[in-house]
Amino acid sequence: MSTGILLQIAQTLIAILLAPLLMGWVNQCRAWLQGRNAPPLTQPYRTLKKLFHKDAVIAHRASPLFRFAPYMIFSCMVLAAGLVPTVANDLPFSPAADVIALVGVFALARVFLALAAMDIGTAFGSLGARREMLVSFLAEPALLMVLFTASFISQSTELPIIVDTLAHREFAIYPSLAFAAVAFWMVSTAENARIPVDNPTTHLELTMIHEAMILEYSARHLALIEWSVALKLYVYSALGIALFVPWGIAPQGDLAALPLAILALLAKLAAGGAALSLLEALFAKLRLFRAPEFLGTAFLLGVLGMLIHFLLEV
């Protein structure tokens, strides 16, 4: 039990430390594919360090919620990182929070971010909050359908049991998981404010969603939000690995497999980050009014994957 607790804490710390590196890798790959000079791999760490050393500028009309929201958002992302098995499948606290609770943790962070964006009363913040709620209203049901598909296959909503079941299945392309994987990619791009739903590098009024909500933040508050964004991308990447490529995660009680599991995790994250950059270089951002169609398709694919499992048992 004590070993499992230490492993769960270690995986959480690994997520906190590796999340900015994953963001730096994605930005670097994206710059290479677009023919630009790539920023250093450690640029997100430098940005966070610079922001933590600055003095915060806060509007006079800001309530305590505005100051508290970044800490709450960061705490939610850290909690989510501790619930997803990345290196070892030994998570003793997993019965207390299953995949449905994980979706709730994401929703809680989003609610605080939207409330903080509207707290100041600026047009940009309110606009971004409304758009974010629209995207989340459509993305969360699709994410639940994906998670339900994996849950029905493993007969459990606990991620360690799901990973253990899927990792020991015969290697094959299962139609239910194939449809769920496509739906998960579509939801992940929307939830992480990536192309084609949102552009993380834009500040155009007509297109930005996430960036509009954090324009009033600075210094340590902005650093925590940027770190939370990197953590969310890491958690979604780890969740995709756990659901669709779980091979390499150390089984419960097998400490000897940890070095290989760490190498497998780094390789999968590198491949996933490169794939995300490639897709962002190939696709253009959708118009905002096309986002419901995009996420509605993700929901239908998730439902289709679940129905195929019931009908074909695959």
Salt bridges, closest charged atoms under 4 A:
GLU132 OE2 - ARG110 NE 3.34
GLU140 OE2 - ARG110 NH1 2.56
ASP164 OD1 - HIS168 ND1 3.46
GLU191 OE1 - ARG110 NH2 2.04
GLU191 OE1 - LYS232 NZ 3.38
GLU211 OE1 - HIS203 NE2 3.53
GLU211 OE2 - HIS210 ND1 3.76
GLU280 OE1 - ARG30 NH1 3.46
GLU280 OE2 - ARG194 NE 2.66
GLU293 OE1 - ARG290 NE 2.94
